[in-house]
Amino acid sequence: MKPRVILEEEPVAPAQRLDFGWDIAVAAAVPPDRRWSSLGLAGVGLSVLLLGFSLIGAGNFVAAQFAQAVWLGWVTLTVAVAGFGLVFAGIGREVRGYLALGTVDTVRAAHARGDVVALRGALQDWQARLPEGRTRAQGIAEMPIDAACALVEATSLAPISRDAEALGRAAAMQAFAMTAVSPSPALDVLVFSWRGVRLVRQVAALHGLRPGVVGTLSLLRRVAMDAATVAATDVAVDAVLRGVLSSRFAEHVAGETAAGAVAARRMILLARAADEACRVLPRR
């Protein structure tokens, strides 16, 4: 007789899948609506009040001058139009410089979501903003998008990165020299801050960006994390150097040299961080 298999338990249905809701827990959170902050609304309101009352006051003053003499009214009106024209021109330049930073975000967002049409158009708009004499990729409207991105990287972004590194090295030499001759640490911070902001603006200009005051603050916010990391590293390095050196004279000489070297290194890393913040495509 053939052997038999005796089942001691009744066959049961397979257990159901346990659902702990992990897919919901790890899902990306929906970003909140980007609305104006209270401080931003207050600043805009204060600017509108100042500018509006200034216009009203200038109009009343011009009308009063016309009441005294026609020629005096025309002179006053010319001065008012010229002054307010320059003010509005400056405001318009600030707005254009700030909105130009949005081109970087537009290209990055189109590249991240794989929107070929939007990415191609955004790349063409970005190339139109490049300064005169800067090499531009030709024919990206007809070629595949991967080839277009590679051509933009090789033709435009790679030379810009090399120029940004050259600006960083020049700023590093200046920072080293300024730190060596500076009489106080407070002046070091002031001079380094001024040179760092100027370096960020120079790198942004290589990418076709002309940020004003507001645009520069927004651009500095993008590289703030890298700058903070570099600053923390510099504090640790300075503490180690001062702990190792025992002679006061050697500590002073080596400390000044180390401070200059740290400032130079900080400028180079700041140039790289600014270049990364202004790039429209991820580095290959």
Residue pairs with C-beta under 8 A, 6 or more apart in sequence:
36 44
51 87
54 84
55 84
58 80
58 84
61 76
61 80
62 73
62 76
62 77
62 80
63 73
65 72
65 73
65 75
65 76
65 77
66 72
66 73
66 74
66 76
66 77
67 73
93 210
93 212
94 212
94 213
94 214
94 215
96 210
97 209
97 210
97 211
97 212
97 214
97 215
98 211
98 212
98 214
98 215
98 218
100 129
100 208
100 209
100 210
100 211
100 215
101 209
101 211
101 215
101 218
101 219
103 122
103 125
103 126
103 129
103 209
103 280
104 126
104 207
104 209
104 277
104 278
104 279
104 280
106 118
106 122
106 125
107 119
107 122
107 123
107 126
107 280
107 281
108 280
108 281
108 282
110 118
110 119
110 122
111 119
111 149
111 281
111 282
116 145
119 145
119 149
120 140
120 141
120 145
120 148
122 280
123 137
123 140
123 148
123 149
123 152
123 280
124 140
124 141
126 208
126 280
127 136
127 137
127 152
127 156
129 208
129 209
130 136
130 156
130 207
130 208
131 205
131 206
131 208
134 156
134 159
134 160
134 206
134 208
135 155
135 156
135 159
136 155
136 156
137 148
137 151
137 152
137 155
137 156
140 148
140 151
140 152
143 151
149 281
150 284
152 280
152 281
153 281
153 284
157 279
157 280
157 281
160 206
160 207
160 275
161 275
163 206
164 203
164 206
164 271
164 272
164 274
164 275
165 268
165 271
165 272
165 275
167 199
167 202
167 203
167 206
167 271
168 199
168 267
168 268
168 269
168 270
168 271
168 272
169 268
171 195
171 196
171 198
171 199
171 267
171 268
171 270
171 271
172 263
172 264
172 265
172 267
172 268
173 264
174 195
174 267
175 192
175 195
175 260
175 263
175 264
175 266
175 267
176 260
176 261
176 263
176 264
177 260
178 188
178 191
178 192
178 195
178 263
179 188
179 192
179 256
179 259
179 260
179 263
180 256
180 260
182 188
182 191
188 259
188 263
192 263
192 266
195 267
196 227
196 266
196 267
196 270
197 216
197 220
199 267
199 270
199 271
199 274
200 216
200 219
200 220
200 223
200 270
200 274
201 211
201 216
203 271
203 274
203 275
203 278
204 210
204 211
204 216
204 219
204 274
204 278
206 275
206 278
207 275
207 278
207 279
207 280
209 215
209 219
209 278
211 218
211 219
219 274
219 277
219 278
222 277
223 270
223 273
223 274
223 276
223 277
226 269
226 270
226 272
226 273
226 276
227 266
227 270
227 273
230 265
230 266
230 269
230 270
231 266
234 262
234 265
234 266
237 258
237 262
238 255
238 258
238 259
238 262
241 254
241 255
241 258
242 251
242 255
245 251
245 254
245 255
276 283
